[in-house]
């Protein structure tokens, strides 16, 4: 769970930064990697499907809305 929270914090930091300014090529590559890791985390381990992982991630965000708000604000837990 700690690794997931770290990835989510990085992903939401990317999202917040992108809302404020254009990301550099290095930042885009890094952020894309974080997002791919999140989708992989939520994908079925036997048949890794990133679209299924994306859908499970979105469900997780809905079910954990308060935590998502805290992570998006960059608050430490």
N, C-alpha and C positions, 0 to 999 in steps of 0.2 A: 504493500500500500504506500510506503514511503516513496518508492521509485515512481509510482503513478502520480503522487502529489507533486513530486519534483517536475515531472514531465508536464503536468497540467499547468504548474506555475510558469514554466518556460513558455508554453504555448500561449497562455493568456497574456504574458508580457509581450510576446510577438504581436498578438492581436491588438493590444493597446497601442503599441508603438506604430503599427501599420495604420491605425486610425488617426495618428497625429502627423505622420510623415511617411515619405516613401522609404521603403526598406532598401538597404544596399544588397547587392548580389550575394554577398557572404551571409547576410542576415536572412535573406530569402531561403538560401540553401539550408541554413541551420534550423529555421522555423519549419520548413518543410519536413526535415528529419524528425523534429519533435512531434509534429502532427501525424506522420506516418507511424511513429512508435506508439502513439496513443491508439490509433486505429488498430494496430497489430495487437496491442494489449487487450482490446475488447473483442477481437476476432476469435473465432473458434480455433483452438489450438490444433485440432486434427485436420481441419480444412480451412486454413487461414484465408479469409475473404475480407478484404479491407472495407468493402461496401457494407457487409454485415457488421464489421467492427465499428464503422462510422455510425450505423443505426443504433447499435448498442451503446455507443458513447453518448449519442444524443438523448437516449432514454435515461442513461446514468445522470446526465446533466439536469434533466427535468426532475429526477428523483432526489437530487442533491443540490437543489437550487441555492440554498443558503451558503453551502460550502463554495459553490461556483462563484457567487457574489464576492465572497471573501478572497478567493484566489484571484479573481479578476482585478480586485483592488490592490493586490499585492500584499495582503496581510499575511503575516506568519501565523501558523496555527500552533 
